[in-house]
Structures are given as structure tokens and as C-alpha cells.
């Protein structure tokens, strides 16, 4: 009984003490931790999920607030200190605002997780000095600025996740020396400078998708690394032989999509990686890649080895693959075995004399042969009153040297593609059939076919811009690289001997059967000259193939430009560049409509980008050149075949391109393959082209530029220009994560952008503005925030 009584008394006094403490706390007011947390609440501009509604200054303790965890800690004297905040965890809460300096002054804060919100501004310096902070996770926000040195007692940090923000600058040296830090993720930011060395304690290091440059550090360290990702940066040069010396053999390493060169050093950590870990470094070689490194025996080229490694010419694709073996050189193996001779024997001297006489005789025979050839050529020229027009087949047959007879029957350019200097088979669709058939034709069949074709239309190369001077022979000798292909056409980059480049589109089967009709249409397109349109220079007409010659645009298309990260924006572009692209496309379309034309197929793959990021619209009039005046029939079937518009993913709506995501692809919606989310809904019903088609496509493109996603029909029906005015916060939250920092200081400009995009993408054509009005609205949006 005494024990039970003593226990009951102890329980009574404990309950009374706790009750007394709760009475005391309100008398003292909210503790310091709670006050510091309220400064965070007051810095939040938008809380759509109301996660901070129960954060009240009149509360007894912050321990019951959403996202807050408290615990009892000991003071320096060993006394218990209750109701101290140790964790603040509010991920995925859609909070819009900044992180105040006061948050880093919470004395016992151990974990801070505010990831995947809309926070902007810079990182407060107090977070770098928080004495007990172990986990700092602020990923997927719009935080800008840089990282400060970790000083004071900040060595307790274990996990640092600042990925997918807008941070810039260099990595502080103290970061790699923190003894407790094991996980660092800074991917998808704008950090630059050199990769830090001296990594000792970190086990997971992700610096991918930044702007790091220079070479890899020689003394990198990494003795505890299990995962290292340096992909998608601007690293260059050789991989140092000691770079991975200390890294564990079973560690995962990713060096892809940089500019690294040379041989991969001998290291088990590097050898154990998959080839994908080195993708995008075209000059890397050696194990584990299939590309072997070439090791020259001397610094100079051997005398019996040709240095001609230029790509195949257009008219000679494919070149002879089974080339004749090199003649045996007396300077190879035999020379290494025979002792050197310092004196010539009499027999050798006699042999040299006989050889000289024989050489003189051979030269005399050659001169006589050349003289006879010139004499015959003069007779042939005087006999012929009119020179025939050179055809593609004739040029190949007459101009090829004897060692290239195997390639003489090639009638298309697509039998062998040239990509990155390597020969690969890339024939597709009908082009593949043409290749197979052409190789099956022998000389007799070839000649008979030429006789039949003489009765048909003549072949000719016509330049229509009034500026470019180009001969068919010069074009056919140009080096050729396949840029892309579709069922209707193939596009090549043709590089002339003087370095000039053109984009040449080969149309295998055209609905235009008359040369004059084809020429008139090309001339109509060529007359449309504008800085935001790709110029048409000329064309080649033949019965079995047509070529359209355009300027080559070097920076690719908007569809494949700099994918930033999976599941987010496809554009690694600042706000100003996106606005520049939008204005350029609007200017080009406004000009097209002013000249009473309709493009009909505006989409990212048809928006090419110059080196200055100026957009130029391509493929204008291409549909007519492919299908001719009867093209509306194929249009109708194509539209009804693909009438269900894709809404699944971003990848589905962009073109599936054959070679390296080439922008030079024929219109998908017109090829009967699929319908595009960029096409106006009424295009499925109305066969007569209308400028409002282009306005709708431009609206979808405009919204994609600002949000990083393609809007589906269902999503568009939920939005109107009125909702942009009524619910601006919701609209701003749709902006691309990569430019949230810019959007925060340009709210009015961003709202105007959204309003114009939804207006252009209206399902009712009459409610869409003209391109001239759309351009006028865009011009009001300033490039600068000032």
C-alpha cells in the first residue's frame, strides 16, 4: 500500500507540474521560436492551401502549428528546455514568398524542408551558420543568388538539397570540407566556374544541369562517393588520369553531355559505368565505349596513309565501301627487319638508271594519251549544237572515277546518311525502297531507263532569289549530312567546297507534275522576304525527285533546344529570350498574313533559332510543294485520321524526329500520321486555310513558352481571359519553374502574356485577335523589369 500511495503521489505532482507549466506559458507569451516562425508566415504572399492559417501569435506554443515539430532539449546547464522547435517541414504547399533571415536564428532547428513551393529571393546567410541544422531542403523553388561560405558551427549539416532553383555563382570551398555532409544536390541551377576538388566525406554529389566549365579536377578525391553526376555542363578537356583514383569501383558516375575529349583513363570506377554515362562527349574514346582510340605511331602521318577524311559528296553517296588495299610500303615491317645499308651496290645503281628510263617512257605515253583525249573532246564539242541539261543520274555516271563504279547507280541521297562524320544507314519509308531498287539496276537497264526519261520533262536547277549563284555540279559535289526525314521528304545539310551551307530538302514524290507550276510556287514563297522567315534560294526539278534549297540555320529548332529537366520546362531559356522568340514569331506570322498567305503548321519544330536566338519560321508552303493542288484530299484524310488531339505528354505533341531531333521535318498533321495539339480545332472540318489557324497555333506556342507545357483542349476550356484578371495568383503559379524569379518581379507582364495566349488559343475563331493585334500586344511587354 505504501508503494502504491507513493506512486499515486508522484503521478499527482507530475500532473500538477505540467498543468502549472501550461498556465505559466501563456503568462509569459509565445516563446522566441514561435515569434521567429511568425516572421516566415508574414513573408508569405500567397498560401492557397491555408497551411499557415493556424499559426497564431496568441497560441500557447508553436508546437501544434502545421509543419512544426517540437521536442524537449537540454540547456547548457543540463536543465530541460521544453517546447523548442526542431523541424519545419512544409513541402508541396504552394507557398509564394521569401525566406526571412529570422528562420536561421531558431536555435535548435535541425530540419528545414520547404521544397517544391514558389519561394523566391535569396538564401538568408543565417541558414549557413545555423548551429544544429542537419537537413536543408529547398529544391524546386525559384531561389536566386549564390551560396555563401559555411562558417561557425555549421559543420552539423548532413543533407543539402538546393536543386531546381535559379542559384548562380561558384561553389564555396568550405562545402567539400564539411565532415558530416553526405548528400549534396545542386542540379538544375546556374552555377559556373570549376568543379570543386578535395571531396572527402560526401557520398552523393549531383551537380548536373549547370554551367560548370573548365576541366575536371586532378585531385578530386571522392573516397566515400557512391553517386557522382556531373552531366549536362560545359566541362572540357581530357579526363585526368587520377580523377577517379579514389572513387569506389561500384560508384555510379555520370559525365554525359559535356565536351570531354581523349581517352577514358584506366580506372575501375570509370570502366564499370554504362556507355550512357559518357554520351554527348563525341571526342571521348576507349573502354567502356565502343569507340576505340587511335594511337599514331609517329607525330606525322605515314607516307602511305591518306589524310582525306572529308565526308562523302552528295553526288557520290554512298562512296565505295570496299576500297582497295594500300600498296605495300617498304618502310613498314620489312624495313624494321632489314639492316640499314649505307652504300649502294652496282646492281642497285643499274636498277635506278633503268627505272629512270622506264619512268620517262611512261610519262611520254601519258602525254600522248592526254593529247588524244583533248583532240577527241574538241571534235565532240564542235559536233554538238546544244549541250544537254545535266541530270542527277547523268552527272553521277559521267563524273565518277573508276574505283567508284559500285556507287554509280545510286539515285537518291538517302541510301547512306552521313551523321557526325560516320556512315550509317538511315533510309526511311519510300526512300529505302528507292535505294534497294536502284542498286538492282544493271548498266543495260540503267541506259534504257535514261532513254525513256528523255521524252519527259527536262531536269534543271533554278535559283529564284536573284542573289545566289549555284551550279548543279557544285551542289552535287557538296558534302552531305542528313538532318532529318519523314515519310514525305528528307533534309540534308549541304556544305559547299567554299564552306557555304544550305538546307536541301529532297521531295521524293510530289503532287506537282509540271515544272512551271512547281517553279511558280517556289518563286511565290521566295518573294516573301522577312528577317523571321527562312529564305528560299532555289530548287531542282526532276521526274523522280525535287530539291528545295533554303538557308541553313545553325542553332536547331525550338522543339529540341536545351531540355532543362524531365517533367518540367523544355526550355532552358531566360524570360527575356522567351519574349524575344515570341515577338519574332509574331512578326513573321504578321508579315505572312499581310501578304495574304497562311502557314498552317506553326509548332516548335518549325521555329528555327539563329546563333543570336532570333526565331525564323520554316516550312512555309511546303505542304503545297509535296501534295500539289490536290493536297486538300490528303489533308482531309489526315485530319480525320488523327482527329483525336494528343493530351498525354509533351513528347507526344512534338515531332518524333529521325536524326538528332532535327527541326527540318515535314508537317506531321499533313502527312496522315497524327494530328497536332498546335492545330486549330476547326482545321478538322474546314478545308479552306484561314489566318486564324496560325493565331491559334501561336497562342498554344505562347502559352508553352511561359509555362513549359503544351495545353490540351480540356485545359484550355477551363481558362478565359476573364479568369486571368479574377485569379491572378493562380495564373502566376502556372509559370515555368525555371523563370519563377523573373515572373515574381514581372507579374503584370506575365499576366499580359497569359491573357494574350488564352485569347489567341480560343476555340472560337472569331474571338481570336489578328496577328497584327497580337504583335501589338506583345510589343507592350518590356524586355526589362525596370
Secondary structure, 3 states (H helix, E strand, C coil): CHHHHHHHHHHHHHHHHHHHHHHHHHHHCCCHHHHHHHHHHHCEEEECCCCCCCCCCCCCCHHHCCCEEEEEEECCCCCEEEEEEEEEECCCCCEEEECCHHHHHCCCCCEEECCCCEEECECCHHHHHCCCCCEEECCCCCCECCCCCCCCCHHHCCEEECCCCCCEECCCHHHHHCCCCCEEECCCCEEEECCCCCECCCCEEECCCCEEEECCCCCCECCCCCEEECCCCEEEEECCCCCCCCCCCCCEEECCCCEEEEECCCCHHHHCCCHHHHCCCCEEECCCCCCCCCCCCCCCCCCCCCCCCCCCEHHHCCCCCCCCCCCCCCCCHHHHHCCCCCCCCHHHHHHHHHHHHHHHHHHHHHHHHHHHHHHHHHHHHHHCCCCCCCCHHHHHHHHCCHHHHHHCCCCCCCCCEEECCEEECCCCHHHHHHHHHHHHCCHHHHHHHHHHHCCCCCCEEEECCCCCCCCHHHHHCCEEEEEEECCCEEEEEEECCCCCEEEEEEECCCCCCCHHHHHHHHHHHHCCCCCCECCEEEEEECCCCEEEEEECCCCCEHHHCCCCCCCCCCCCCCHHHHHHHHHHHHHHHHHHHHCCCCCCCCCHHHEEECCCCCEEECCCCHHHHHHHHHHHHHHHHHHHHCCCCCCCCHHHHCCCCCCCCCCCCCCCCCCCCCCCCCCCHHHHCCCCCCHHHHHHHHHHHHHHHHHCCCCCHHHHHCCCHHHHHHCHHHHHCCCCHHHHHHHHCCHHHHHHHHHHHHHHCCCCHHHCCCHHHHHHHHHCCCCCCC
